[in-house]
Every structure is written in structure tokens, then in C-alpha cells.
Amino acid sequence: MNEIIEIVSVIRNAESRWHRALWYDYLGFWNIVDWLSISVAAAVITLWLGLATQTGELQSQLGLMVDDHSTLTVDQVATFYDALETTSAEEKSFRLLLCFYPMLLLLRLFKSFAAQPRLAVVTDTIKLAYQDLLHFGLVSVAVLACLCLNAVLLFGRDVEAFGNLPRSLHSSFRMLFGDWDWAPMQEVSRG
């Protein structure tokens, strides 16, 4: 509601056409973050309702199969497994979308830092250092990509954690935080 009120206020106070006022006066990083958080929250609720409905249908199908297992047909089992696959796919989509919501909440927390001067130092520092942070991020990603590729080449055939590039990326990222399993790598005998 606050975003809609803000849009109406910008349009009413506009000195130029309404679409130009929205473009130049309303659209900004923090308003985009607000609209993204609203959209993702609505999508999370919608997907959760769909998942709950699908899970209920799956439970009812399982109940029918358990109650009447003497006359169970191949079609009933196939229908159950189709529903199970659909439910699993919906659950995966739900979790994927749900992982973005905490990041948006964190950005909204940074937005609220501007209201308190001592906390605003954090966001102001990030604003001033964004180019350096971007360059550091690019170098870090390039180094991590090289290390992952080397891990696939050196250990990929023998250690499951480095069997392909996505697994290697996951394992290398965990290694950055000191979490690695040295024994399988040592068995390959590459010091």
C-alpha cells in the first residue's frame, strides 16, 4: 500500500508527464528492491498454496492405495508416481524461490540503515567502495573458477566431490571456509 501511495504522490506532484515522473522521480534501486520483495513474497505464498494442495492430493491417493491394496492396478501406481514427481518438482521450485527472499530482506534491512546515522556508515561505505568490491569479486570468481577446473582435471575421475564442474564449485566453495575431506584427495596420491 505504501508503494502505491508513493506512486500516486509522485504522479500528482509531477511537473512533466506521469510516465517521465515515474521514470525519473520514482524508479530507484530501493524502490525496485521493495517491488521485488513484494513480488517474491506473493509468488512464495502462491507456490506454497499450490504445494499444499498438491501434497493433499498426493496423500489422498496414497490413502486410497493403502486402503484398497488388494485391487491395486498398474495405472493407479503410475498415477501416484506421476503425482509424486509433480509434487517433488513443485517443492523444488518453491525452495528455489524461497532462497531469494532472505536476500531481499537483507537489502531492505540495508535500506533502513539510512534512518540511523551510525548504521548509514555501512551503506555509505558500500556505495563508495562498490567499484573496488566489484573488481575484487571478479578476481575472486576467476580464481575460484580456475581452481574448480583444476580440481576436476586432477581429482575428477577419482573423487566424487570433484566429478564435474558444479560439484567441484560446491566443494571448492566449502573449502574456502575450511570444510574439506582430505582423505579421498590423499588417496589419489597427488600431494
NORMOLIN-V322886 format. One record per residue. N is the residue number from 1. RES is the residue in one letter. SS is DSSP state (h for helix, s for strand, l for the rest). PHI is phi in whole degrees, 0 to 359 (NA if undefined). D_CENTER is the distance of its C-alpha to the mean C-alpha in Angstrom with 2 decimals. Layout:
# NORMOLIN-V322886
N&RES&SS&PHI&D_CENTER + N&RES&SS&PHI&D_CENTER
This chain:
# NORMOLIN-V322886
1&M&l&NA&25.78 + 2&N&h&298&25.93 + 3&E&h&294&24.16 + 4&I&h&294&26.64 + 5&I&h&298&29.49 + 6&E&h&295&28.51 + 7&I&h&296&28.46 + 8&V&h&299&31.86 + 9&S&h&296&33.22 + 10&V&h&296&32.24 + 11&I&h&293&33.87 + 12&R&h&294&36.99 + 13&N&l&269&37.51 + 14&A&l&287&36.94 + 15&E&l&267&39.82 + 16&S&l&246&38.67 + 17&R&l&298&37.22 + 18&W&h&298&34.33 + 19&H&h&290&31.79 + 20&R&h&290&32.76 + 21&A&h&296&32.48 + 22&L&h&296&28.94 + 23&W&h&294&28.03 + 24&Y&h&269&29.78 + 25&D&h&260&29.88 + 26&Y&h&260&26.78 + 27&L&l&293&23.93 + 28&G&l&202&22.47 + 29&F&h&303&19.30 + 30&W&h&289&19.23 + 31&N&h&290&20.08 + 32&I&h&294&17.28 + 33&V&h&298&14.84 + 34&D&h&299&16.78 + 35&W&h&292&16.63 + 36&L&h&296&12.90 + 37&S&h&294&12.57 + 38&I&h&296&15.37 + 39&S&h&295&14.00 + 40&V&h&294&10.60 + 41&A&h&297&12.83 + 42&A&h&296&15.26 + 43&A&h&293&13.00 + 44&V&h&297&11.76 + 45&I&h&297&15.50 + 46&T&h&297&16.58 + 47&L&h&294&14.48 + 48&W&h&295&15.62 + 49&L&h&298&19.15 + 50&G&h&297&19.05 + 51&L&h&293&17.88 + 52&A&h&296&20.62 + 53&T&h&296&23.13 + 54&Q&h&296&22.37 + 55&T&h&294&22.65 + 56&G&h&299&25.93 + 57&E&h&296&27.28 + 58&L&h&296&26.46 + 59&Q&h&295&28.28 + 60&S&h&293&31.22 + 61&Q&h&296&31.53 + 62&L&h&295&31.52 + 63&G&h&300&34.13 + 64&L&h&296&36.30 + 65&M&h&292&36.13 + 66&V&h&288&37.13 + 67&D&h&293&39.87 + 68&D&l&239&41.43 + 69&H&h&283&40.87 + 70&S&h&286&44.47 + 71&T&h&251&44.05 + 72&L&l&291&40.56 + 73&T&l&250&40.21 + 74&V&h&296&38.07 + 75&D&h&296&36.67 + 76&Q&h&294&35.53 + 77&V&h&294&33.75 + 78&A&h&296&32.16 + 79&T&h&296&31.04 + 80&F&h&298&29.52 + 81&Y&h&290&27.58 + 82&D&h&296&26.39 + 83&A&h&294&25.15 + 84&L&h&295&23.51 + 85&E&h&296&21.65 + 86&T&h&297&20.58 + 87&T&h&297&19.40 + 88&S&h&296&17.45 + 89&A&h&295&15.75 + 90&E&h&294&14.97 + 91&E&h&294&13.65 + 92&K&h&294&11.27 + 93&S&h&297&10.06 + 94&F&h&299&10.01 + 95&R&h&293&7.97 + 96&L&h&297&5.23 + 97&L&h&291&5.59 + 98&L&h&294&6.41 + 99&C&h&288&3.75 + 100&F&h&279&3.72 + 101&Y&h&297&7.32 + 102&P&h&300&8.61 + 103&M&h&294&8.00 + 104&L&h&293&9.93 + 105&L&h&296&12.35 + 106&L&h&297&12.98 + 107&L&h&297&13.90 + 108&R&h&294&16.11 + 109&L&h&296&17.67 + 110&F&h&298&18.57 + 111&K&h&297&20.10 + 112&S&h&287&22.26 + 113&F&h&299&23.55 + 114&A&h&297&25.81 + 115&A&h&284&27.89 + 116&Q&l&241&29.06 + 117&P&h&302&30.80 + 118&R&h&290&30.08 + 119&L&h&284&26.33 + 120&A&h&295&26.51 + 121&V&h&301&27.61 + 122&V&h&297&24.06 + 123&T&h&293&22.67 + 124&D&h&295&25.93 + 125&T&h&296&25.72 + 126&I&h&296&22.26 + 127&K&h&299&23.70 + 128&L&h&288&26.73 + 129&A&l&257&25.07 + 130&Y&h&298&22.20 + 131&Q&h&293&24.20 + 132&D&h&295&24.92 + 133&L&h&296&21.34 + 134&L&h&295&20.36 + 135&H&h&296&23.23 + 136&F&h&299&22.42 + 137&G&h&297&18.83 + 138&L&h&297&20.37 + 139&V&h&295&22.96 + 140&S&h&297&20.61 + 141&V&h&295&18.46 + 142&A&h&295&21.82 + 143&V&h&294&23.28 + 144&L&h&297&20.39 + 145&A&h&296&20.53 + 146&C&h&296&24.30 + 147&L&h&296&24.11 + 148&C&h&295&21.79 + 149&L&h&296&24.19 + 150&N&h&298&27.13 + 151&A&h&296&25.77 + 152&V&h&296&25.46 + 153&L&h&293&28.97 + 154&L&h&277&30.53 + 155&F&h&243&29.00 + 156&G&l&302&27.20 + 157&R&l&284&30.16 + 158&D&l&249&30.88 + 159&V&l&241&27.74 + 160&E&h&299&25.00 + 161&A&h&296&22.30 + 162&F&h&241&23.20 + 163&G&l&294&24.03 + 164&N&l&215&21.75 + 165&L&h&296&19.60 + 166&P&h&298&16.12 + 167&R&h&296&17.83 + 168&S&h&296&19.66 + 169&L&h&298&16.67 + 170&H&h&297&15.21 + 171&S&h&294&18.76 + 172&S&h&293&19.56 + 173&F&h&297&16.62 + 174&R&h&294&17.84 + 175&M&h&295&21.32 + 176&L&h&301&20.62 + 177&F&l&261&20.40 + 178&G&l&85&23.55 + 179&D&l&254&22.28 + 180&W&l&216&24.06 + 181&D&l&255&26.53 + 182&W&h&285&29.60 + 183&A&h&302&31.91 + 184&P&h&297&30.58 + 185&M&h&290&30.57 + 186&Q&h&289&34.07 + 187&E&h&295&35.32 + 188&V&l&289&34.70 + 189&S&l&68&37.28 + 190&R&l&240&35.76 + 191&G&l&298&36.43
